[in-house]
Amino acid sequence: MIAVIQRVGKSQVSIDGEVVGRVDKGLNVLLGVGHEDTAEDVQWLANKIVNMRIFGDEEDKMNLSIKDVGGDILLISQFTLHASTKKGNRPSYIDAAKPDRAIPLYEQMKDTLEELLGRKVETGEFGADMQVEIMNDGPVTILVDTKNKR
């Protein structure tokens, strides 16, 4: 499971011109589910996301988590995070999970984040053609791959 975690001043996702998910201060999380990912990966990554200290404290040092600052999360599925570009110029997505496996893990991630955060997590729509607007704050962008836990 791969996540691109971005600290944002605001972020929103639209489908056919209609905003379906929006946050102000918080995190925009792009999530790619791989065919080998498990519920254990969801739990590990969700804990990492809500406890990652990437928000400034009173001395403007990155010491606070999304929970500490009362921020929100916008979670968006993105299978293209599993693109392999080793051969040729057309990426291969062979490592991305098929929808029958990816959707339950994506939904489990949403539910787990909500449980850990204590409030609703905004989302896009799995498999939809989405337009994402991100006002990255910092900029702070962090890539986390559950295959690199140790």
C-alpha positions as CSV (number, residue, x, y, z in Angstrom):
1,M,0.0,0.0,0.0
2,I,1.4,3.4,-1.0
3,A,0.3,6.7,0.3
4,V,1.3,10.2,-0.8
5,I,0.5,12.3,2.3
6,Q,0.3,16.1,1.7
7,R,-0.1,18.7,4.3
8,V,-2.7,21.1,2.8
9,G,-4.2,24.5,3.5
10,K,-7.2,23.2,1.6
11,S,-8.0,20.4,-0.9
12,Q,-11.0,19.2,-2.8
13,V,-12.0,16.5,-5.2
14,S,-14.7,16.9,-7.9
15,I,-16.5,14.5,-10.2
16,D,-18.2,16.0,-13.3
17,G,-17.8,19.5,-11.9
18,E,-19.4,18.6,-8.5
19,V,-17.3,18.8,-5.3
20,V,-17.7,15.4,-3.5
21,G,-15.0,15.9,-0.8
22,R,-13.3,18.9,0.7
23,V,-11.0,19.8,3.6
24,D,-9.4,22.9,4.9
25,K,-6.3,22.6,7.1
26,G,-5.3,19.0,7.1
27,L,-4.1,16.2,4.9
28,N,-4.7,15.1,1.3
29,V,-3.9,11.4,1.1
30,L,-3.6,9.7,-2.2
31,L,-3.8,5.9,-1.7
32,G,-2.7,3.1,-4.0
33,V,-3.7,-0.4,-3.0
34,G,-1.5,-3.2,-4.2
35,H,-2.6,-6.8,-4.9
36,E,-0.5,-8.1,-1.9
37,D,-1.8,-5.6,0.6
38,T,-3.7,-6.7,3.7
39,A,-5.7,-5.5,6.6
40,E,-2.5,-5.3,8.6
41,D,-1.1,-2.8,6.0
42,V,-4.3,-0.7,6.5
43,Q,-3.9,-0.6,10.2
44,W,-0.2,0.2,10.1
45,L,-0.6,2.9,7.5
46,A,-3.6,4.5,9.1
47,N,-1.7,4.8,12.4
48,K,1.2,6.3,10.6
49,I,-1.0,8.9,8.8
50,V,-2.8,10.1,12.0
51,N,0.3,10.2,14.2
52,M,2.8,11.6,11.7
53,R,4.2,14.9,13.1
54,I,4.2,17.2,10.2
55,F,2.4,20.2,11.5
56,G,4.1,23.2,13.1
57,D,4.1,23.7,16.9
58,E,4.4,27.1,18.6
59,E,8.0,27.3,17.5
60,D,7.1,26.3,14.0
61,K,8.8,22.9,14.3
62,M,7.1,19.9,12.8
63,N,6.1,18.3,16.1
64,L,2.3,18.0,15.8
65,S,0.0,15.4,14.2
66,I,-3.3,15.8,12.4
67,K,-5.0,14.8,15.6
68,D,-3.1,17.5,17.6
69,V,-4.1,20.3,15.2
70,G,-7.7,19.1,14.7
71,G,-7.2,18.9,11.0
72,D,-9.2,16.8,8.5
73,I,-8.3,14.2,5.9
74,L,-9.3,13.9,2.3
75,L,-8.6,10.3,1.1
76,I,-8.5,9.6,-2.6
77,S,-7.8,6.3,-4.3
78,Q,-5.0,6.4,-6.9
79,F,-4.0,3.1,-8.5
80,T,-1.4,4.9,-10.6
81,L,0.9,5.0,-7.5
82,H,1.7,1.4,-8.4
83,A,2.9,2.3,-11.9
84,S,6.0,0.4,-13.1
85,T,8.1,2.4,-15.5
86,K,11.0,0.0,-15.9
87,K,10.3,-0.9,-19.5
88,G,9.2,1.4,-22.3
89,N,7.2,4.6,-22.0
90,R,3.8,3.2,-21.1
91,P,3.5,2.5,-17.4
92,S,2.4,-0.9,-16.3
93,Y,-0.1,-1.2,-13.4
94,I,0.3,-5.0,-12.8
95,D,1.1,-4.4,-9.1
96,A,-2.1,-2.4,-8.5
97,A,-5.0,-4.4,-6.9
98,K,-8.1,-5.2,-8.9
99,P,-11.2,-3.4,-7.7
100,D,-12.7,-6.5,-6.0
101,R,-9.6,-6.5,-3.7
102,A,-8.8,-2.7,-3.6
103,I,-12.3,-1.4,-2.8
104,P,-12.7,-3.3,0.5
105,L,-9.2,-2.2,1.6
106,Y,-9.8,1.4,0.6
107,E,-13.1,1.4,2.6
108,Q,-11.3,-0.2,5.5
109,M,-8.7,2.6,5.4
110,K,-11.5,5.2,5.5
111,D,-13.2,3.5,8.4
112,T,-9.9,3.1,10.3
113,L,-8.8,6.7,9.8
114,E,-12.2,7.8,11.0
115,E,-11.9,5.7,14.1
116,L,-8.4,6.9,14.9
117,L,-9.2,10.5,14.0
118,G,-12.5,10.6,15.8
119,R,-14.4,12.3,12.9
120,K,-15.5,11.9,9.3
121,V,-12.9,11.4,6.6
122,E,-13.7,13.0,3.3
123,T,-13.3,10.9,0.1
124,G,-13.4,10.9,-3.6
125,E,-15.1,8.0,-5.4
126,F,-13.2,4.8,-6.1
127,G,-12.6,4.4,-9.9
128,A,-14.2,7.7,-10.9
129,D,-12.5,10.3,-13.1
130,M,-11.7,12.8,-10.5
131,Q,-10.3,16.3,-10.5
132,V,-8.2,17.1,-7.4
133,E,-7.3,20.6,-6.3
134,I,-4.5,20.7,-3.7
135,M,-3.1,23.8,-2.0
136,N,0.0,22.1,-0.5
137,D,1.1,23.8,2.7
138,G,4.9,24.1,3.1
139,P,5.1,22.3,0.7
140,V,5.1,19.1,2.7
141,T,4.7,15.9,0.8
142,I,5.6,12.5,2.2
143,L,5.6,9.1,0.4
144,V,4.9,6.0,2.6
145,D,5.0,2.5,1.3
146,T,3.9,-0.4,3.7
147,K,6.6,-2.6,2.0
148,N,9.2,-0.4,3.8
149,K,7.9,-0.8,7.4
150,R,11.3,-1.8,8.7
